[in-house]
Structures are given as C-alpha cells and as structure tokens.
Amino acid sequence: MGTGRARRRRGGRRGGGRRRLWRWRRNPLRRRTDIAEAWAVLAAVVLMVCGGTVTGLLVHDTSGRLFDERRASATAVRAVLLRDPPPAALTSGGSTENTVPGKVRWTSDDGRRHTDRARVPAGKQAGDRVTVWTDARGRIVREPPSRAESVTGAAMLAAVAVTVWCLLVLTGLALVRVRWNRRRLAAWDREWAETGPRWTSGSGQT
C-alpha cells in the first residue's frame, strides 16, 4: 500500500513537471504564442538573475563609495557649548531625541575660531565640551555614518535595487502575457466562428 502511494507521488511530480514544460514539447495544440511566452519567461528569469546581480553590485559599490567619501570628508572637532540648549523634544514614538540644537564654538587647525549651530547630545549644559563634525571648509555637517552603518546601508540599498529590478521585469512579463492572452482569445473566437456552425449543424441533423 505504501509502495502504491509512493508511485502515485512520483507520478504526480512527473506530471507536474510535464505540465510546467508543455510549451517546450511538441504538441498539436501548441501555438506560436505559447513558444514565445515560454521564451519570454526564460528571458525574464535570466534578466532577474543576471540583471539583478549586476544591479545589486553596482548599487552596493556606488553607495558604499559615497558613504566612504562622506566619512572621509568630515572631521570630528572638539567644541564648547556656549549656552544651555533647549530640552529634548518627544518623538512620535513617545521617546526623547538623543540630540538637540545648540550654539558651539571651536578652533580650527589654522587657529581661527568658529561659531555655529550644531546638533549636540541632549542633557549638555553651557561650557560643556562636545564633538561636532565639519567639512573641508570648516562648516558644520551631520555626523557621517560609521563603517558598520555604511556596510549595512549599502547592503539595504542593494537589496532594494534588486527588488525594484525584479518587479520591473515581472511587470513587463505580465504585460506581455496579457497581450498574448488577448491574441489567443481572439484566435479562438475566429476558429470557433469557423468550426462552430459546422458542429451546430451536424448536431441539429442528428
């Protein structure tokens, strides 16, 4: 009894494989649109695999390089908080923000003093020393991402790019299949218009 069930399972698997590959087999009912659709599906798979790989690598490398350039162009300097910053505001989740705006002063490598507004850790008071980030011109910039954050961000952007690429390919395939289905239905209507009357007349005489 177990042997019979195993045979039926193997037969079902073979039948499922044959049904999936019927467009590639010789069949009197197969149309040219069926062959074209099979090639289109194969092309879509190749595009998703190859194109998705290339897209993911390009986006990963480009975003990683941009993160690295941003980190390299920013310099951490020690500054003095000139006045007490405002209290930390509440976020939408009910927690308080980690940084608040504050006015700071720092001395650059060339000895010049600079004063500007920057994001400083919450809870600091006037006179406290804080770390701010500046660009090559001495302007305050946002803290650049760390190496770990850059790697994670590049991987996430690459995953999003691959997903979007695959969705575009699948959308194009779906549009093509809709067009071919309309052609098949139109062809069936024409064939039925030719053969239907003969079947109807034959059954009426019977």
Salt bridges, closest charged atoms under 4 A:
ASP34 OD1 - ARG184 NH1 2.89
GLU37 OE1 - ARG23 NH2 3.50
GLU37 OE2 - ARG177 NE 2.55
GLU37 OE1 - ARG184 NH2 2.84
ASP61 OD1 - HIS60 ND1 3.70
ASP68 OD1 - ARG71 NH2 2.59
ASP68 OD1 - ARG147 NH1 3.04
GLU97 OE1 - ARG119 NH2 3.31
ASP110 OD2 - ARG112 NE 2.96
ASP135 OD2 - ARG139 NE 2.90
GLU191 OE2 - ARG31 NH1 3.05
